[in-house]
Amino acid sequence: MPSLLLRLSALLLALGLSACDDAPRFTEAEPGEARSGGSATVRKTDQNAFSLPSANLPPSRRVDFSVGNSFFRNPWVIAPSTTTARDGLGPLFNTNACQGCHIKDGRGHPPEPDDSNAVSMLVRLSIPDTPAYAKVIEQLGVVPEPVYGGQFQDMAVPGVLPEGKVRVDYTSVPVRFKDGTEIELRKPSLNITQLNYGPMHPDTRFSARVAPPMIGLGLLEAIPEEAILANAEAQAKAKDGIAGRPNRVWDDQQQKTVLGRFGWKAGQPNLNQQNVHAFSGDMGLTTSLRPFDDCTDTQTACKQAPNGNGPEGEPEVSDNILRLVLFYTRNLAVPARRDVSAPDVLAGKNLFYQAGCQSCHTPKYTTAANAAEPELANQVIRPYSDLLLHDMGDGLADNRTEFQAGGRDWRTPPLWGIGLTQAVSGHTRFLHDGRARNLLEAVLWHGGEATAARQQVLSFNAEQRAALLAFLNSL
């Protein structure tokens, strides 16, 4: 231990971190720090690292996890079909299985410029708000595009035309560090082509979204609401430029406005509703909460296509299947951190705090005693997110509102598991639209409230940047 502390002290001095800095100093790992998901944490680092049940889930409850996994992983089919438990896909859709976007329960990616298949990235659509749409905005958060709806679907069943094609092109944005090192970021340009239902509204807003990783969602759902609101209150009192705000969204089941916490703009209140809207928008599947296909009035072939409803009008996704998928998505475990005591990881953690990243990426919570599943209750977890909306500047803006989220606002994404992205997903594409090709690019796209943190990182030399990345990759 003394030699480790000496090595760390020497590294901190080399990185320019002196004892007089205001940020906390970490010379060793915190107790339990490696167990990001508390007792639910698993120890796996290969391509299946995001696909395991909570470590504390007893064998008697893993059957439901496995069955839920099968409905999450296996494709749905077109109706009518002899496979009645899985039919009803479409008529319009983006993918035929949850795993089509969340491959290995991991992170999606945008299509390459020469690829017209946008699977694992979708495009949200809306038009500007007006008072005439007040009720729509209250319940949907947006005003859907009149012809194409709230989500662009580039696939369809036979006999129905897909809505069109999505392509992403990029232009270079050079960025220079204080030490003279220059890198190029990539700014995406979204192109919607081959529209099969006529022109869109001239003021349509577009927002590309890649599928986020599935780990730890039940633990995020179990964070007490008062803890999230306390983050917002503390940031407001600090008056240091960080001002996270909760989103307030419509709960379909309770029929009222509640706290939002899921999705890139915190536009969904709970996991069940998140799943329901994904079944509807991504795969065209009905549920008891959304018992209708995602077709607009213009899309007559979509409305007239066969469906997979039961003989008494039961939805295509039964309440039991929905329950099993919910159980699965709640209990996908967070992998343990790696090398938490390594000198470069500790040095990078110090730099993370020096830059002020923890102001939004809140490290730690204790989940509620009354969590939806007993395995998720009373857990000390480390997601590194405040689950609040922050103004991230013009560079990341989609200029599209969603409930109380503005066009420059994004929810702070959890960082746990981020260092295993390559192992699980086979790529390192980050941010809401996957524009960043690695973690350093993701950091450098931060603006708005995160401008000061970005400037700190731009002042880091090569060794400091390597240490910061070592910390992020340990998460």
Beta strands, then each sheet from edge to edge (+ up, - down):
strand 1: 92-93
strand 2: 121-126
strand 3: 151-152
strand 4: 155-156
strand 5: 165-176
strand 6: 182-193
strand 7: 205-210
strand 8: 247-251
strand 9: 256-260
strand 10: 365-366
strand 11: 380-381
strand 12: 389-391
strand 13: 409-411
sheet 1: 1+ 4-
sheet 2: 3+ 2- 7+
sheet 3: 5+ 6-
sheet 4: 8+ 9-
sheet 5: 10+ 11-
sheet 6: 12+ 13-
end
